Amino acid sequence: MRLHPLVADGLIAAALTTVAVLLGTEAVAQGWPALDPLAWTLVALLTLPLVLRTRAPVTVCLAVHACWAVYVTLGYWPVVGSFGPMLAVYTVASLRPDRTAAACAALLAGVWIYAGVFSGTGSMASVAGQAVGFPLVLWRFGYVARRTGELTLRLRAEQADRARREVAGERVRIARELHDVVAHHIAVINVQAGLARFVFHTDARTARDALDTIEGASGEALAELRRMLGLLRADGVQGADGAPAPGLDQLDEMVARVRTGGVGVLLRVTGTPRTLPPGVQLCVYRVVQEALTNVLKHAPGADAAVELAYRAGEVTVSVTDGGPPEGRDPVTPAGPGGHGLIGMRERAKLYGGTIAVGPRSEGGFGVRLTLPTPVQAARRGDTPRE
């Protein structure tokens, strides 16, 4: 059964208080003054604050050492009050950096030596050895506990990442299988459509049968496609809730958001705008989005220009910036292996386009994407106008 950390620390503090009380009753037998109400109060202040040791380790450590110093100064048996400070030093070493832990260990050693000098009993060599040995052992145990905790968290993160990769790999494998199924249905549709066209005027029954086959195959293909897309959607990914994919009609909105981030963006559209396939619009939108994001990251304060050009048989978009303003150091953009640039190139390749990315001779950075448009759209006419 897992205990809440505060409950566990409370039980530890109660156990140390019980041990201190039992030792305190032996003070007279050990040749020390009997503990009076003030001494018992100080004993409680030495152990009970340990309930909060994991929430404020340094504060608790300083508090119990201060109480222990007062306890020793009043002439009581130092051993009774030593357990709280020792646990406090271990806690700091297990939760805080080495420099802080070393300072708290040195504090324990100093109060320990002070107790030996003030009491005037026993060998100072033994006291000095204890003052060095106990803090070192506590610091070492705390350091090992901290490193173990860090390695455990790292291992859990790596295991979770490995599990996510395995799930993603399995999803891709299943998606490939579903892709083969969809491709088969599309091939059937293509053949039956050709048959229906060939016999449309001569054999109506065969044409109807072909159309029925097309209807059934297309329905199955759509169902499999939905399964494939649902399989590839990751939890928490934008757009996984079924919202429409962004298109060119949302460029103005995106540019306005980037302007609020401190980048002056000029959007220019040339040519005759026309309706493009959703996939092409999404490709252009994402490339512009990634390019402007890179301006925000690597050239803060720079001005950028976005030009969308409709031309015969193609659409071109370019995003350029002039580099960071004078007096501001540029941030080196991601290299050829950056995920953003890889995504741009993959999108351009997917739609049969080309993309050029790199620094400009006149300064700054530029991205230029060219995508072919469908033949039907090109036939409508696209004479560029500047």
DOLUM-853991 format. One record per residue (C-alpha): residue in three letters; x, y, z. Coordinates in steps of 0.1 Angstrom, whole numbers, padded with zeros to 4 digits, always signed. Layout:
BEGIN
ALAXYZ...
***
This chain:
BEGIN
MET+0000+0000+0000ARG+0014+0034-0011LEU+0013+0061+0016HIS+0009+0098+0008PRO+0044+0115+0012LEU+0030+0137+0040VAL+0017+0107+0059ALA+0049+0089+0055ASP+0069+0118+0068GLY+0045+0122+0097LEU+0051+0086+0107ILE+0089+0091+0105ALA+0087+0122+0126ALA+0065+0104+0152ALA+0090+0075+0153LEU+0120+0098+0158THR+0101+0117+0185THR+0094+0084+0203VAL+0131+0074+0201ALA+0141+0108+0214VAL+0117+0106+0243LEU+0130+0071+0253LEU+0166+0084+0252GLY+0156+0115+0271THR+0144+0093+0300GLU+0179+0079+0302ALA+0197+0112+0305VAL+0202+0111+0342ALA+0216+0075+0340GLN+0241+0088+0315GLY+0252+0116+0338TRP+0233+0145+0322PRO+0206+0167+0337ALA+0170+0155+0336LEU+0150+0169+0308ASP+0125+0196+0320PRO+0095+0209+0301LEU+0117+0234+0282ALA+0140+0205+0271TRP+0110+0184+0260THR+0096+0213+0240LEU+0130+0216+0222VAL+0130+0179+0215ALA+0096+0182+0199LEU+0108+0212+0178LEU+0138+0190+0167THR+0117+0162+0153LEU+0081+0173+0146PRO+0091+0198+0118LEU+0104+0168+0099VAL+0068+0162+0087LEU+0075+0190+0062ARG+0110+0178+0053THR+0103+0169+0017ARG+0083+0201+0010ALA+0109+0226+0025PRO+0140+0206+0031VAL+0165+0235+0035THR+0141+0254+0058VAL+0135+0224+0080CYS+0172+0216+0081LEU+0181+0252+0093ALA+0152+0252+0118VAL+0161+0219+0135HIS+0198+0228+0137ALA+0190+0261+0153CYS+0168+0243+0179TRP+0196+0217+0184ALA+0222+0245+0191VAL+0199+0260+0217TYR+0193+0226+0232VAL+0230+0220+0235THR+0237+0255+0249LEU+0212+0248+0277GLY+0233+0219+0288TYR+0211+0190+0279TRP+0223+0156+0266PRO+0232+0163+0229VAL+0225+0128+0216VAL+0188+0131+0223GLY+0185+0159+0198SER+0208+0146+0171PHE+0184+0124+0151GLY+0163+0153+0137PRO+0193+0172+0122MET+0208+0140+0108LEU+0176+0131+0089ALA+0172+0167+0078VAL+0207+0167+0062TYR+0199+0134+0044THR+0167+0149+0031VAL+0185+0179+0017ALA+0211+0157+0001SER+0184+0135-0016LEU+0164+0165-0029ARG+0187+0194-0035PRO+0219+0200-0055ASP+0253+0190-0042ARG+0263+0225-0032THR+0233+0230-0010ALA+0237+0195+0005ALA+0274+0202+0013ALA+0265+0234+0031CYS+0239+0216+0052ALA+0264+0188+0059ALA+0290+0214+0071LEU+0263+0229+0093LEU+0257+0195+0109ALA+0295+0190+0115GLY+0298+0225+0130VAL+0270+0220+0155TRP+0283+0185+0163ILE+0317+0200+0171TYR+0301+0228+0191ALA+0282+0202+0212GLY+0315+0184+0219VAL+0333+0215+0229PHE+0305+0229+0250SER+0298+0197+0269GLY+0335+0192+0276THR+0332+0155+0279GLY+0348+0127+0258SER+0377+0128+0234MET+0377+0156+0209ALA+0393+0133+0184SER+0362+0111+0186VAL+0339+0141+0183ALA+0358+0154+0153GLY+0357+0120+0136GLN+0319+0118+0142ALA+0315+0153+0130VAL+0332+0144+0097GLY+0320+0108+0093PHE+0283+0112+0099PRO+0277+0142+0076LEU+0297+0124+0048VAL+0277+0092+0051LEU+0244+0111+0052TRP+0254+0132+0022ARG+0265+0100+0003PHE+0232+0082+0010GLY+0212+0112+0001TYR+0231+0116-0032VAL+0226+0079-0041ALA+0189+0083-0033ARG+0186+0114-0055ARG+0205+0098-0084THR+0183+0067-0081GLY+0152+0088-0083GLU+0164+0107-0113LEU+0174+0075-0131THR+0140+0060-0123LEU+0122+0089-0137ARG+0144+0088-0168LEU+0138+0051-0172ARG+0101+0056-0169ALA+0102+0083-0196GLU+0122+0062-0219GLN+0099+0032-0214ALA+0068+0054-0221ASP+0086+0068-0252ARG+0094+0033-0264ALA+0059+0022-0259ARG+0046+0052-0279ARG+0070+0043-0307GLU+0059+0007-0307VAL+0023+0018-0308ALA+0030+0042-0337GLY+0049+0015-0356GLU+0021-0009-0352ARG-0004+0017-0363VAL+0017+0024-0394ARG+0019-0013-0402ILE-0019-0017-0399ALA-0024+0015-0419ARG-0003+0001-0447GLU-0025-0030-0448LEU-0056-0008-0449HIS-0040+0012-0476ASP-0036-0020-0497VAL-0073-0027-0491VAL-0083+0008-0502ALA-0061+0006-0532HIS-0078-0026-0542HIS-0112-0011-0540ILE-0101+0020-0560ALA-0087-0003-0587VAL-0120-0022-0588ILE-0139+0011-0591ASN-0116+0022-0619VAL-0121-0010-0639GLN-0159-0010-0634ALA-0162+0027-0643GLY-0144+0020-0676LEU-0167-0010-0682ALA-0198+0011-0675ARG-0187+0038-0699PHE-0180+0012-0726VAL-0214-0005-0724PHE-0234+0025-0713HIS-0254+0027-0746THR-0253-0009-0756ASP-0259-0030-0725ALA-0278-0011-0698ARG-0279-0041-0675THR-0241-0046-0675ALA-0237-0009-0669ARG-0261-0010-0639ASP-0242-0040-0625ALA-0209-0021-0629LEU-0224+0009-0612ASP-0237-0013-0583THR-0202-0027-0580ILE-0187+0008-0579GLU-0212+0018-0552GLY-0203-0011-0530ALA-0166-0008-0535SER-0166+0029-0529GLY-0186+0025-0497GLU-0161-0002-0484ALA-0132+0020-0495LEU-0145+0050-0476ALA-0151+0028-0445GLU-0115+0015-0446LEU-0102+0050-0452ARG-0120+0062-0421ARG-0105+0034-0401MET-0070+0042-0414LEU-0073+0079-0406GLY-0088+0072-0372LEU-0059+0048-0365LEU-0032+0073-0375ARG-0047+0101-0354ALA-0028+0106-0322ASP-0045+0117-0290GLY-0041+0153-0283VAL-0029+0162-0319GLN-0044+0193-0334GLY-0071+0184-0359ALA-0077+0150-0343ASP-0112+0160-0332GLY-0125+0161-0368ALA-0122+0198-0373PRO-0117+0209-0410ALA-0081+0212-0421PRO-0069+0248-0424GLY-0068+0263-0459LEU-0057+0295-0477ASP-0088+0314-0465GLN-0072+0313-0430LEU-0039+0328-0440ASP-0050+0363-0429GLU-0059+0349-0395MET-0025+0332-0391VAL-0006+0363-0402ALA-0025+0384-0377ARG-0015+0359-0349VAL+0021+0362-0359ARG+0020+0400-0359THR+0009+0398-0323GLY+0041+0379-0316GLY+0062+0409-0327VAL+0069+0401-0363GLY+0057+0426-0389VAL+0042+0404-0417LEU+0031+0417-0451LEU+0007+0393-0470ARG+0005+0398-0508VAL-0016+0378-0532THR-0010+0379-0570GLY-0027+0363-0598THR-0064+0353-0599PRO-0073+0334-0568ARG-0092+0301-0574THR-0103+0271-0554LEU-0076+0246-0549PRO-0078+0210-0536PRO-0079+0208-0498GLY-0046+0189-0497VAL-0028+0216-0517GLN-0043+0243-0495LEU-0032+0225-0464CYS+0003+0221-0477VAL+0007+0258-0485TYR-0008+0267-0451ARG+0016+0245-0431VAL+0047+0256-0450VAL+0038+0293-0444GLN+0030+0285-0408GLU+0064+0267-0403ALA+0083+0295-0421LEU+0068+0323-0399THR+0073+0302-0368ASN+0110+0300-0377VAL+0111+0338-0381LEU+0097+0341-0346LYS+0122+0317-0332HIS+0154+0326-0351ALA+0149+0363-0361PRO+0128+0379-0334GLY+0118+0414-0342ALA+0124+0409-0380ASP+0099+0419-0407ALA+0086+0391-0430ALA+0068+0390-0463VAL+0044+0363-0475GLU+0036+0363-0512LEU+0010+0339-0527ALA+0010+0337-0565TYR-0016+0319-0586ARG+0000+0310-0620ALA-0010+0289-0649GLY-0008+0253-0637GLU+0008+0260-0604VAL+0007+0280-0572THR+0037+0295-0556VAL+0042+0309-0521SER+0073+0325-0507VAL+0081+0336-0471THR+0111+0359-0467ASP+0126+0379-0438GLY+0153+0405-0435GLY+0170+0390-0405PRO+0169+0404-0369PRO+0171+0441-0364GLU+0204+0458-0357GLY+0217+0453-0322ARG+0200+0419-0318ASP+0220+0387-0323PRO+0205+0363-0348VAL+0196+0328-0336THR+0210+0301-0358PRO+0181+0284-0376ALA+0177+0247-0376GLY+0201+0228-0399PRO+0191+0206-0428GLY+0181+0179-0403GLY+0156+0201-0385HIS+0121+0186-0381GLY+0104+0217-0395LEU+0125+0218-0427ILE+0121+0180-0431GLY+0083+0185-0428MET+0083+0212-0455ARG+0102+0191-0479GLU+0081+0160-0473ARG+0049+0180-0479ALA+0062+0195-0511LYS+0073+0160-0523LEU+0039+0145-0514TYR+0021+0170-0538GLY+0047+0168-0566GLY+0061+0203-0558THR+0095+0218-0552ILE+0107+0239-0523ALA+0138+0260-0518VAL+0150+0269-0483GLY+0180+0289-0472PRO+0197+0322-0464ARG+0192+0351-0489SER+0221+0369-0505GLU+0206+0403-0494GLY+0203+0390-0458GLY+0177+0371-0439PHE+0161+0337-0447GLY+0137+0326-0474VAL+0113+0297-0482ARG+0098+0293-0517LEU+0073+0265-0524THR+0059+0257-0558LEU+0030+0232-0562PRO+0013+0221-0595THR-0024+0227-0597PRO-0049+0203-0612VAL-0054+0205-0650GLN-0090+0213-0646ALA-0082+0243-0625ALA-0054+0255-0648ARG-0078+0255-0677ARG-0099+0281-0661GLY-0072+0306-0667ASP-0047+0321-0644THR-0030+0349-0660PRO-0007+0365-0634ARG-0014+0400-0626GLU+0010+0421-0605
***
